[in-house]
Amino acid sequence: MSDNPLLRGARGERHLLLGNEAIVRGALEAGVHMISCYPGTPSSEVPDTFYRLGGNGRYKMEYSVNEKVAMEVAAGAALGGAMSLVTMKHVGLNVAADPLFTSVYTGLPGGMVVLTADDPGCHSSQNEQDNRAYARFAMLPCFEPATAQEAKDMTREAFRLARELQQPVMLRTTTRISHLRGVVEFDDLPDSQPKVPFTRDPGRFVPVPAVALRRHEALAGIMGKARRFAEGSRFTTVREAPDPTRLGIIASGVARDYLADALVAGGWETKAHVLELGMTWPLPEERISTFLRTCDRVLVLEEGAPLLEHDIRALAQRQGITTQLEGKDDGLTELAEYSTTLVMRRLASWLNLPCPAKSVRSIDRDLPGRPPNLCPGCSHRAVYYATRQVFGDTAIYSSDIGCYTLGLLPPLRTADFLVCMGSSISAGSGFARASGNQVVAFIGDSTFFHSGMTGLANAVFNQHDIILVILDNGTTAMTGHQPNPGMLQEKLGTDNTHMDIASIVQAMGVTQWAKVRAYNVRAVIKALETMKEQNGVRVLIAEEPCVLYARRALKKVSPQVAEVAQQGPEAMRCLEQLACPAFYRVGDNLAVDPSLCSGCMVCLQVAPTAFKARKRQGGN
């Protein structure tokens, strides 16, 4: 893809880019040498773009098995003198926190940028944690872009600062910033950037307690340099209102975008001075203090936790500044995402002016819900149906992070609890031991390699009583079909090694295991019935390529589709128990949408007299 503008574009060119694509361009302009990641929405397009581009020798990149490993790979590369980028979603930083904190102590001569993409509103996540707290906790300089242009420019600046300080630097985005589109003006791409020669220094890079204590003390000086950098950062700007006013607003992150829209929509541009913070840690305390002293009242706008608000209150208290500070309220809380309308309402109240924002139109309560659903033909559905036939509600179902989490909804109902990625085995083991209930745990192939293997080793070692179903669909499906160690060798290519899950399970000491095709409902039921009567650790590997991956990457499309052969109770039972999205009602009858049907033919196994196969026609 050498003709891609991200790789060939020159200074002055302007291109419409996704926020995540702009980050890629910024890293390329900085001269990044190494990229590692574990894919996670909303960060996934960054490594995926690097992967598609190939780089023409500019960089190396890898999909690591989890975020901790990705952080360690990037840190090792930066220790070796390379500029490295490690990317993950916000919860992934929890997994990577151990090497991150230590890397801050030792420092990394080559320079490492940590992209963490937060997800306010839980669009694709199990929590709304605000990773700006990590910047404060781990002592990381932090940039927060609000536009695609800033995403590119701040990435480049983050690399420059990381190399100058020899410290990790955080680039924190949110879903809206990662996925917005905007015009980005390019700078030149360097031919290459030098790597910093490694100098052996165990007194810095081997953090035994005596070394770590000295490095912790040294961090104060390093953060002092970072603070001076923040004071002069071009990403911290003040817009002074043309009219005389003693009102001010301080904003960061995506709240800067909502504020700009709200001020224009309300005609309030002259009503308040605005301080925008692009580098949000360490805070430019002198510039903030100067701004506060020019105002009688200041409103702090930030999406997520009131971190900035609390920091500014503490700063004002230390310096004896009496400016009235306001921030979170009943409307702009710590919950979910902000919007232009929400910010307009807060501003109208704060300015004591009428709000021109229209009322949000209420949703008709009679409209049917449209919850997330497994794809038509997803092999997980067949396994969940078979599991329900064997266990019903007699077993407790321990779920995990991935497409298969969608098994929680009726009629499948195969998710009773979920802790975090890779937890289904270990949490399920603990539940079974504490309660005495039979537990069936589900985990996907990518998640198994991510953090499920340790849980399985623990279950075998501690002789837990649990059935583990590994849903092997041959790819990292939920985040966009990225490779994992279990992918087929012909799709991985020659640079990677295929790892066989069955061999790993046996090597870990599991003696009660079986492997079946997920679409073979009878085989799945038979295997589960056998395991139901056994004790100890039992593993069922259910293999079937992700239906979307098979269609897009493997170019496999079933030549057949299903159709209803006979209406009646059996057809309706299949609808109620399988609930394939390709099914739909026509009055009192059932029909199959051939454009959605994948040809898995599970319905023919569930209700053989109600369905039949026919040849797929046209382009369906």
N, C-alpha and C positions, 0 to 999 in steps of 0.2 A: 504494500500500500504506500509506496514511496511518493505517489502523486497526491496523497492526502495533504490538505493545506496545513494540518498540524505539524507535518514534517518538512514541508517545502516552503511554507509561507515566509515572507520577508518583512522587514521593518516597514511600517506604514500601511500594510494590508489590513483590511477590516473584514472579519468573518462573523457570521451568526453562530454562536456556540452554546451548547449546554454548559451549565456551571461546572459540571465535572470535566467536560472537555477542556474548558478554559484552564482548569487546574493542571491537566496534562500538558497543555501548551506552556504554562508557566514553569513547570518542572523541566521541560525540554529547553526552554530559554535559559534556565539556570545551569543546565549541563548535567542533569541527573545521570548517575551511573547505574543505580540498582533500585528496582522496585519490588517489594514483596507485599503480600496481602492475604487476607482471608475475605472472600466476597461477602458483602452484606449491604442490603439496601438501607440508606440511599447513597452509599459510597461506590457501588459495584461498577458503575460506568468508567471510573478512573482506571482501575487495573485492566478492565476489559478493553478499553481503548488502547492502552499500551500494548496489550496482547495482540490486538488486531493490527496495529501499526507495524509491529515487528521491530522497528527501530533502526533498521539498516546499520546495525553495529553500534548505534549510539548508546545503548543501555542493555542491561539484562533484567528480566523480570521473572517472577515465579508466583504461582498460586501455592501458598504454604498450607499445611494441613490444619492449622488454627492460628489465631491471632498472636498467641504467645510465641509460637515458632516464627511467625512473620516478623514480630518485633525483634526477636533475637537475630534473625538473618539480617535485617536492616541494620541493627546495632553492630553486628560483626563486620558488615560491609563498611560502615562508617569508621569503625576502629581500624580497618584496613586502608583507610584514606579515601574511600569513595563517598560521594554525595548520595544518600539513600533516601527513599520515600517509602513509608509503610502506611497502608490504608486499611480502614475497617469502619464498621458502624459503631455507634456509641457503646453498646453493650460489649462489643469486642474488646474495648479498652480495659474492661474489667478482667478479661482473660489475660491481657497483655501487661497488666499493671506491674507484675513482679519484675520483669526485665526493664520496664520503662523507668521505674524509680531508681534502680541501680545504675542505669545508663546515665541518668541525670547526675548522680554522684561522681561517676568516673569521668564523664564527659566523652565526647566522640569527635576526634580530630577532623574526620572527613565531613561531618555535618549530617544530621538526620532530621527530616521533617515527618511529623506524625499527623496524618489526616484522620480526624475523627468526625464522622457525620452523624449528628444527633437527629432524633426523630420526634419532635414535639407533635402531639396528637396521636402517637402510636399508629401511624399508617401501616407499618410493617414490623412492629416491635412489641416486646412484652413490658416495656416501661418507657418513661419519658425523661430518664436521668439527664442532667445538664452537665456535660463534660467540661464546662468552664471551671467546675470545681476541681477537676484533675489538674488544671494549669496552676491553681493556687496550691493544691495539696503537694504536687510533685515538683513545684517550682519550675514551670515551663513557660517561657514566653509564648504568647498566644495571639494569633491573628484571626479576625472574624470578617470575612468578606460579605458585602451586601449586594454586589452586582457581579455579572460575569467578568467584566473588566477587572474588578478588584480580585476576583478569584484567581485570574491569571497573574496579576501584578503582585498580589500578596504571597502567592506560592513562590514566585521568584525571590521576593524579599525575604521570605522565611528561610530559604536555602542560604542566602547571603548571610543572614544573622546566625544561622546554625553553624556555618563554617567559621564565622568571625569569633563567636563565643565558644566554639567547639562543644556545643550543648544541643540536645534535642529541642526542637521548636514545634509547637502545636499549631496546626491549621484546623480551625473548628468551623464546620458548616452545619447547616440544618437541611431538612428535606427540601424546602422551598428554594434554598440557594443552590443546592446540588442539581436541582431539576429545572431551574428557570432557564430561559434562553435570552441571550443578549448579544449586542454587537461588541466585539473585542478587537482592539487595535493591537497588532503584533509588534514585537521588537525582534531583533535579529536572533537567529539560532547560532550558538557558538560552535566552532568546529569540534572542540573537545575541551574539557576542563581537566586540569591536572589533579592527580590524586595526592593526598598528603602522605609522605613516607611515614611508615610506622616506626616509632622509637620505643624500644622495650622500656617499660617503666612500671614494674610491679607495685611500686609505692603509690601509683595512681589507679592502675587498671585491675588490680586484684584487691577488691574491697573487703579484706578481713577487717575485724572491728577497729584496729588502730588506724588503718588507712581510711575507713569509712568516716571516722570521726573528723579526720583532717579534711576530707573532701566535703563533708557537710559544712564545715566552717568556711571553706573556700567558696561555696555556693553563694554566700552573702555578697562577696565581691563580684561574682559573675552576674548575679541578679541586679546589682547596682549598675553595671554596664548596660544591662538590658533595659533598666529603667531610664537611663539617659538616652538610649536609643528610642524608647517610646516617647520621650518628651519631644524629640525632634522628628518623629515619624510623620511622613506626608499623608498617612492614613488617618491622622487625627486632625479634624478641621473644625473651624468655628464659622458659622454663618450669622453675622450680626444683622438684626432687624433694622430696616431703614428708619423706622419710627422710634422715638424715645420710649423705652420700656425697661422695666426691671424684672421681667419674666424670662426664664431660661428653661431649655429642655436638653437633657443629656440622653443620648440614645446609642445603642450598639446592636450589631447583628442585623437580622431581618427587620427588627423594629424600626431601623433607619428608613427602610423602604416604605413601610406603612405610614410612618410619620410624614415623609415627603409627600405621599399621596394625600394624606389627610389635610395637611396644611394648604395644599393647592385646592382641594375640593371644598374646604371650608372658607377659602379666601382669607386665611389666617397667617400668611407668610410674614406680615409685618408685626404680628402680635408678640413674638418671642424670639430671643436669640437661641441658636441651636449649636450644641457641641456634639459632634459625631466622633465616636471612638471606633477606629478600625483595628488598632492593636490594643487589646483589652486586658492584657496582663504582661508584665507588671503595669500598673496604671501610671499614666503621666500625671503625677500628683500636682506638680507645679501648674500645669495648664488647667487642671480641674479646679484647683484652689483659686487661680486668677479668675476663672469663669464664675465660680460661686460668688466671689466678692463683688462682681458686677450685677448681681441679681438679688432680689428680695425673696423670690420664690423660684424653686427649680423642681421640675418634674423629671423623674428618671424613668425612661422607657426601655424595657428589656423583656424579651420573651424567655420564659422559663423561670428559674429560681431568682430571688432578689439579691443576687450576688453583688452586682454593681451598686445597687441601692445601698446595701449594708456597708460596702467598702467606702462609698462616698460619705455616708453618715459618720463612719468612724474617722475618716480624714477630716471632716468638718469639725468634729468634736475635738480632735487632737490639736487643731490649729485655731480653735476658738472662733470659727466662722459661724455666724448666727443665721445664715440663710435658711429659710423654711424649705425643707426637703419633703417631697411627696413621691410615691411610687405605686406599688401594687394596691389595688382596691378590689371591691366586689366584682368589678367588670373585668379588669386586667389582672387576673390571678396568676398563680404559678401553673395553672392547668392548661393543657392543650396548646393550640396555635393562636396567635393573634391574627387580626385582619385589619384592613383599612377602616372598616365600619366600627370595630371595637375601639380603635385608637381615636377615631373622630369623636365618638361618644365621650371618651375619657377627656379629650382636649376641650370639648364643649363645656363639660362640667367644670374643668379646671379653670378655663377662661371665663366661665359664667356667661356663655353665649349660647344662642339657639344652635341646635345640631341639625345640619341639613341631611344627615344620613337617613335613608328610608328604613322603615321597620322591616325586619327580616320576615319574609313570607313564611307562614307556618306550613308545616308538612301535613298533608291530609293523612290522618291516622288510619284511614281505611286502605291506603295503598299497601300492596304486599311488600314485605321486606325482601332485600336481595343480599343475603349474607355471602361471604366468601365461600367458594365451593371447589371441591376437587374437579379437575377437568373431565370432560366426557372421555371415557376409556382409560382413566388413570388406574393403574394396576393396584394402587393402594385401596381403592374402593372394593375391589374383588377380595383382597385379603381381609379388610374390615368386615365385609359381609360374612365371609367364612368364619371369622373369629366370633362374631355374634351368634352364628349358628351353633358353635361349640360351647361358648361360655355364657352367652346372654349377659345378664346382670349378676351372675354368680362370681365373676372375677372383677378385680379392680384393675383399671387400665392406666398405666404410667406412660405419658406421652413425652414428646421431645420437640425440638425446634426444626421446622421444615414444612414442606407441603402437607405432610401427613398429619400435622396438628389439626388440619381441617376435619379430621375424623371426629372432632368433638360434637359436631352437630347431629341432630336426629336425621335419619333413622340410624346412622352408624354408631354414634355414641361410644366411641372407643378412646376417649381421653377424659380421665377423672382428675388428673393433676399434672402439672408441668412446673418445673423449677427453673431450669435454664438449659442451655445447649449442652447436650451430652449427659444430662442428669437422669434420663429415663431408667437406666440400669441401676445406678447407685441409689437414687431416691426410691425406685421401686423395690430394691433389695431391703432398704431400711423399713419401708412400709410393710412389706411382707413379714419381716422379722418381728416388728412391733405388734402387728395386728393379727397375724396368723392367717390372713386372707391370701387366696391365690392371686398372684399379680402377673399380668401380661404386660410387658414393656415393649414399646415400639421405638425404633430408631432408623434413620436413613443411612445410606452408605457414606455420604460425605460427613454426616454428623458422627458416624461410627469412627471414622478416621480423625475427626476433629478432636473429640474428647470422650467417645464412648468406649474406646479400647481400655482405658484405665479403669472405668467402671466395671467392665467385664472381668478384667484381671482381679479386681477387688472381690467381685462376686464369687469367682472360683476359689480364690485364696481363703475367703472367710466362709465358704460353704453356704452361700445363700440359696434360698428356694425361690426361683423365679424363671419365668418363660420369657425369653427375649426374641422378638421378631425383628429381623433386620430387613428393611424394605429397600432392596437394592435395585434402583432404577437407572444405574449406570452413569449418573451425572449429578452435579450440584444444581438441582432443578429449580428451587424456589428463587434463587438469585440470578438465574440467567444461563444455566447450563455450562458453568465453568468446570474445568477439569478437576478431578480428585484422584487419589492413588488407585481407586478401584475401577476407573474407566477402562474400557476396552483398549488394548494396546494399539490397535490400528487408528484409534481416534486420538490417543495421547501423543503419538509420534515417536520418533527414535530417541528423543531427549529425555523421556520419562520411562519409568518402569511400572508395569501393571502389578498390583498387589491383590492376591486372591483372598477374599474375605473368609472363605471356608478354611483355607490353610491356616490363616491367622487364628481363627476360632479354635481349631484343633491344637495349634501350637500353644495356646493359652491354657490348655488342659480341659477343654469342654469335650466330654465323651458322648453326650446326648445331643446330637445335632442332626439336622436334615436340610436339604436344599430342594426347593420346588419352583415351578413356574407359577408366578403370581396369578396368571389368568386361569390356571387349572384349579378351579374351585374345589373339585372333589379331592385333589391331591393335598391342597392346603388344609381342608377339613380333616382328612385322614391323619396328617402329620400332627395337627393340633390335638386331636383326640388321643393320639398316642402319648403326647407330652403331658396331657392333662392328668394321666394316671401315673406319671413319674414324679420324682422328687429331685431337688438339687437344681443346678444351672442347666437349662435346656435352651438351645438356640435353633430357631427356624430362619433360614435365609430364603426370602421370597424374591426371585429375580424376574424382572421384566423391564425393558427400557422405558423411560419416561416417554409418554405418547407424543408429546410435543418435540422432544429431542429426537425421537425416532423419525418423525416426519421432516424436521428441518435439517438435521445434521446427517442422519443415516439414510435419508431419502426412502424410508420405508412407510408405505401406505397400504393398509389392508385392501385387497381387491373386493371385499364384501362389506355390506352394511346389514344391520338387522332391521326387520320390520315386524309389525304385529301380525301374527297369523290367525289368532283367535282371541276375540275379546272375552272378558269374563273375569271371574275371581282370581285366577292364577296370574293374569296380566296385571291386575291391580295390586296383588300381593307383591309382585316384583317391583312395581312402582313404589310401594310403601317401604319395602325393605332395602332395595338397591338405590333408588332415587337418582338414577343417572340423569345428568343435565340434558341429555339428548331426548329424554322422554318429555312429552307434553300431552295435555288433555284436550280432547275435542268433544265437548259435551260430556257424556258419561263414558266415553271411550278413550283409549290410550293410543298414542301414535309416537313414532320415532322420527326425529328430524335427521334426514340423511346427511345434511351439511355438517352436523355436529357429531354424528356417530363415527367412532374411530374404527369400528369393526372388531372390537375385542371379543365379542360374542359371549360375554359373561352372562348377559340376560338369557341366552339360549340354555345355559347351564342351570340358571336359577329357575326358569319357567319354560321348560322345553316344549310344552304344548302350546304356549302362548306366542312364541316368537319363531321366526325362521330367518335364514340368511338369503340375501339376494345380491347379485353382482352390482358393484358400485358403478354408477353411470356418470358420464361427463367429467367435469372437474371437481366433483364433490369429494 
